[in-house]
Amino acid sequence: MPLADFQAQVRGAIVDGNTATLAPLLTGSRDPLRRFAIHQRHYASHLAQTLVGKFPAMEWLAGSPFMLAAAGAFIRACPPRAPCIAEYGGDFPAFVGDRTEARQLPWLRWVGELEWRLGHAALAVEHAPLALAALSELRPERLADCTLALQPDLHYLAAPWPVDDLIKLFLSDRAPEHYALNTEDVFLEVRGARGAFSMTRLEGGSYAFRSALARGASIGAAAEQALGNDPTFDAGQSLVQIVTAGLTTAIHDCDGEA
């Protein structure tokens, strides 16, 4: 049997529980399938614990049994598709939010969305920031067609709950006896590097502008989105702010040239 086929059968048996084709190839002991089940259980338990470990605030708020059960279901429905385990779990918060058991915790999904961004931001490495003088080197009529490269540690999240307050509460390690959480639209900018991170609330226009730039929109297109959110938005001032704050690393013209 080709090695690739054998590996696919082993994966199918461990991940999907499909041991029908692999069973005749197993040897040793009176019941090799029982021995193989050890690997199946280890895969499921280890991956579930690793996944839950990426969302400590969710676990703190919902409890370990709930999170481990959700992780087990997620692993069966969405097994890893890439060799890098650090990239696994981005869809887990939404998966948890869709579970029947989470209906009483409608904010839990958004806590996880923020945690995912915080974890990735903290692992990023900042690049040299763009100098403000770089803007003056471009013709004003071309500026709207330019795109900006932002720092790799920047992430954006719009949430219908003030989940940044819940994260701060978790990080303080002080659980109040009572805590009232009301719906509120928050627009968050997450930034981090070398193990640290920060969360900043933005106005709707600034969030629309910066998040659009992060998605690769041109400065003009991002400004239009921001103005749709806030008619008083000042695109020029906001552009200067993000450059002077060191949030940008390069500017490209409409032809893709730096």
N, C-alpha and C positions, 0 to 999 in steps of 0.2 A: 504494500500500500504506500502511495506517495506520502511523504512527511506532512505536506500541507493538508491532505485529506484526514490523516490521523489526528493532527492538531485540531481540525475543525470538529471532529467527532468528540474529542476530549472537551473542547469548549462547550459544545452543545450539551454534553452530559452534565457538566458542572453548572453552567449558566441556566440552561433551559430544563434540566432534569431529564433529557432524552438519552437514556442509557441503552435503548434497544439494540442499536447497531454496535455499541462499544462493548456490551456485556460479553460477547463471545471472545473478545480479545483479552479480557482480564484473567489473570492467573494468580495463584497463591491463595492458601487457606480454603476452607470448605465453602465460604461464601464471599468471593471477592467483591461483590457489589456492596456488601456491608462495609468493607474496608474503604471502598471508593466513596461511600457516603460521607466519610470523615472529611474528605476534600470538599465535597459539596457544602457541608455545614460550615466549614472554615471559611470558604469563599463568601457565603451569605452573611455570616456573623461579622467577619472582619470588615467587609465592605460597608455593611450597615453602620458599624461603629465609627468607621472612618468618615462616612457621610454625615452622620449626626454631629461628629466632632467639628465639622465646618460651620455649624450653626448653633453655637453654645447659648446664645440669647433665646433662640426658639426653644431649645431644650429646657432652659431655665423657666420659661413662661408656660410651656405646655406639658412638661414632664418627660422623663426618659422613656417610660413605656409607650406613650403616644408617639414619640419621635422614632423609636426603634421599629414600631409597627409600620409607620408610614415609610420609613427607609426600606424595610423589607419589601413592601409592596412596590416601591419605586424601582428597586433593583430588579425585580422580576419583570416589571413593565418596560423599564428603560435601562438595560444593562450598559456598561461602558462600551463605547465604540472607538476609543482612542487609547493609546498606551499611556498617556499622561493623566494620572489620577487627579492632579491638581485642577484639571479642567472639568472634572466630572461633578455634576450636581447643580449646574446653573438652572436647570428646569425644576429642581426639587421644591423650591418655595411655592411655585404655582401648582405643582402636583399636590402638595400638602393642602393648599387652599381649596382645592376642588374636592377633597375628601369629605364625606358626610360628617365625620367626627369633628371637623374643623368649622362647621357652620356657626358654632357659638364663639368662635375666635376669628372673626373676619379680618382682623388686623395682623394675624400671625404670618400670612403669606408675605406681607409687606415688610415685616421685621426680617424675614429671611432674604428678601430681595436686597435690603440694605446691607445685611451681613455679608452677602456674597460680594457686593461691591467693595465693602470695607476690607475684606480679606484679600482681594486682588489688588486694591490700592496700596495696601501695606507692603506688598511684595514687589512693587514696582521700583524702578530706579529712575530718578529724574534726569532729564537731558538738559543741555545748556539752553537757557532761555533765549528767545528772540529779542534783539535790541529794538527799542522803539524807533530808532533812526531808520530801520529797514522799511517802515511804512512810507517815509518821506521819499524813498528812492523810486516809488512806483507812481505812475501817472494817476491822478485822482479819478479819471474816467474809467480806468481799468480796475480800480480797487474793489468795486462791487463784484467783479468776476473772480477775484482771488479766493483761494481757500487757505485755511490755516491748519497747521499740524499742532495739536495740543499735547501737553505732557502725558506720558503713558499712565500716570497715576491718577488721572482725572476720570471720574465716573459721575453719572447723573441719574437721578431717580425722582419721579413725580409720584407721590403716594397720597391716598385719600385719608390717611391717618398720620398723626404726629409720631411716627415710629422712631424718629431720632431721639425723642424724649425717653422712649422705652429702652433704647440702646444705652443711653446715658445712665438710666436707672440701673440697668444690668451691670454696667461697668463700675458703678459706685459701690456695688455689692451691699446695698441697703434696700431691703424689701419693705415698703411701707405697709401698714396694716390695711389701709384702704387706698385705692388709686382709681380715679375716674378718668376714663379715656373717651374723648368725644371725637367724632369725625371732623377732620380738618385737612384741606388740601395743602400739602407741603411740597416745596420744590427744593431738592437737595443737591448740593455739589459735594462730592466726596473726593478728598485728596489724601495721598499718603506716600510714604517712601521709607525703606529701611526699617520696617516693623512698626512704624507709627502711622496714624491717620487722623484726619479731621473731618468734621461735617459742618457745612454751612448752609443756612437757609437763604434762598434767593427769591427775589421778586419774580412774578410770573414772566415778565418781559425778558429779564436777564437770563432766566432759566431757558426760555425758548431759544434765545440767541445762542447761548453757550452750548446747549445740548445739540442744536442743529449743526453748529460748527464741528462738534465732536463726531457727528455722523457723516461729516464730509461735505456738508452744504457750503456753497459759496457765501462770502460775507453778505452780498446783496440778498440772497435767498434767506439766509438766517435772519437778517434784519426784517424782512417782510413777515416772517413767522412771528418774530417778537412784537412787531407793530400790530399784528392781528390779535395778540394777547393783551397788549397794552399800548393804546394809541399815543401815549406820552413818552414812549420809549425813545431814548437818544442813542442811536447806533454808533455815532462817532465817539461819544464819551465812553460807551461800553467797550468799544474796540480798544481804546487807549487803556482802559482799566485792566483788561485781561492781559494785554502785552506788558504793561508795567508791573503787574503782579507775577510775572514769570510763568504764566500759564501756557504760553505758546512757544514752540520750538523752531518753526519755519513758516514762511509764507510762499505760496506758489501762485503764479499767474494762471490765467484761464487756459493756457497751453500746457500747464503742468511743469513749468520751469521755475526753479527756486529763485 
